[in-house]
Amino acid sequence: MPDPNPAALDFLLTRRSRPAKTLTTPVPTRAELGPILQAAARSPDHGKLEPWRFIVLEKPALERLAALAGQRGEALEIEPEKVAKMQTQLVQPGLAVAVVSSPVQSEKVPMVEQLYSAGAVCLSMLNAALATGWGANWLSGWASHDRDFLSQGLGLALHESLAGFIHIGTETTAPPERPRPDISKITMWVES
């Protein structure tokens, strides 16, 4: 017989990301961020390879990345509105964790499974931040896929990519509930 955890299930059934633009200071301290990072690192990881790592970005680092996004956007001839949106997204609320997918050579664990593990880390970190009372959002954007931005701004190696930025801060407004998938339309039961 299972040992249910109704509070955890209720949290998962009602969790809601907080838009980064609605987050503000204060942001978690290093001590407050520690358990959130620990929870994220408990994500599924076939082969115990730890094919991901974290870069905690505080306000000055985010401002530097926003400036770099402006330079890269101009160099790539990206529409000014998209560049401005990326820059604003980077600096709000003043703390973000870059989750870096850093695959490891393995004969047993395919690269795609390691990439999925990095995605699981992002969701676990997002949920841990929400569970501890912070507002949080998982974002990416065009700069997240620009090799020069990743290498210059975050020091990523060529084999690494960015799974996403997890923005964490104080919630200013609760977002309204949004429509959720109809489980009956996306689920197939196979009996034999």
Summary of the structure (lengths in Angstrom):
residues: 192
radius of gyration: 18.0
end to end distance: 24.6
largest distance: 59.7
contacts: 540
relative contact order: 0.22
helix: 48%
strand: 17%
